[in-house]
Amino acid sequence: MKRSATETAARSARRLALLLFLAPAAALAAGDGGPRLTFLDSYDVAAGTRLDGTCVGGLSAIAYAGGERYFVLSDSGREARFYRLKLALATGAGGAAEIAEVAFERAVRLKTREGLPYPEGRVDPEGLALLDDRAAFLSSEGAAPLGVPPFVDLVALDDGAWLATAPLPVAYRPLATDGVQVAGVRRNLGLEALALSPDRRVLYAATESALAQDAAPGKPLYARLLRFAVGRTTSLAGEYLYPLVEPEGEVIVHGVVELLALDDGGRLLALERTYGPAIGLAVTLYAVDLEQRAAPGERAHLAAGVRSLPLLVKRPLLDFATLPVAVENYEGMTLGPPLPGGGQSLLIVGDNDDVDCTAGASRPSRFLLFRLE
């Protein structure tokens, strides 16, 4: 997507005004020593964009591969795939960074252990985390109505081939009794979020919402967060409860859609999404530290089956409704290259809910750029 000189100048002027508008909010986010976020830019890839016989859409994860190279994952279960893309940053008017170009270069189809394309309904790709320049971890949230469990696999970046599988507790496997689900990940609420620590030794995964056995009417909801040790093999090293606070009124979906590891010690960013008739679409970014736990008194209401799990606390960093761009279905985030003048680039991508270029679909795939300090 190229811009004319007039469009570029107008866009830069608008962005500088937006930075002035957002500066107080960014300062508040950093008031207690936590991460500081400054919004810099947005970039839209038009709906209906096609590449290698696929529709570029439904982008649910993004991972930085160095230089100007990134990988993004489409959450299509009909033709499971990820893309390699070029995302170039530049210095705009006033010296602030902006997204100069997003160019999709190649589509890579995911394959089963047998080297075949996934049958429809057997995979729901949601999370992507690069291990190195050859392989990435990928999470599927499963398909609870079909009894299909979630998984975290290691896949090859060049051809999407299966390489290995991380072990998941049996509690995550969907189980129904007399047609009623009693355990495991629930429909469209499975392993949505995935992140690797900077040293690539720790892998994090989180369910979007509570497991069936953890959810009770009128009770608080807790997603489950898994920590894996990554070495010659990948092994489970810890499990936590992540608190969810649903807004008042009817809510269709609410939960964790992405994680991002800030360091090797368990400091994370967590992206939450909510949708309901009254509030519409809401997205919020939180800070989480695995070393910070809820007070004992806050654990009294926990179900017996999860009382042994550490209960995390979270701190809000950013309500996306305060940004000067419309709230989208943001689902993926990654740290990019360092920015001129200091700070790290943080890129967030939106899922336009269009994985097959449905006629009449008009929402773009939106990329957001922040400075993280």
Buried (B, 14 or more C-beta within 10 A) or exposed (E): EEEEEEEBEEBBEEBBEBBEEBEEBBEEBBEEEBBBBBBBBBBBBEBBBEBEEBBBBBBBBBBBBEEBBBBBBBBBBBBBBBBBBEBEBEEBEEEBBBBBBBBBEEBBBBBBEEEEBBEEEBBBBBBBBBBEEEBBBBBBBBBBEEEBBBBBBBBBBEEBBBBEEBEBEEBBBBBBEEEEBEBBBBBBBBBBBBBBBEEBEBBBBBBBBBBBBBBEEEEBBBBBBBBBEBEEEBEBEBBBBBBBEEEEEEBEBBBBBBBBBBEEEBBBBBBBBBBBEEBEBBBBBBBBBBEBBBEEEEBEEBEEEBEEBBBBBBBEBBEBEEBEBEBBBBBBBBBBBEBEEEBBBBBBBBBBBBBBBEEEBEBBBBBBBBBBB
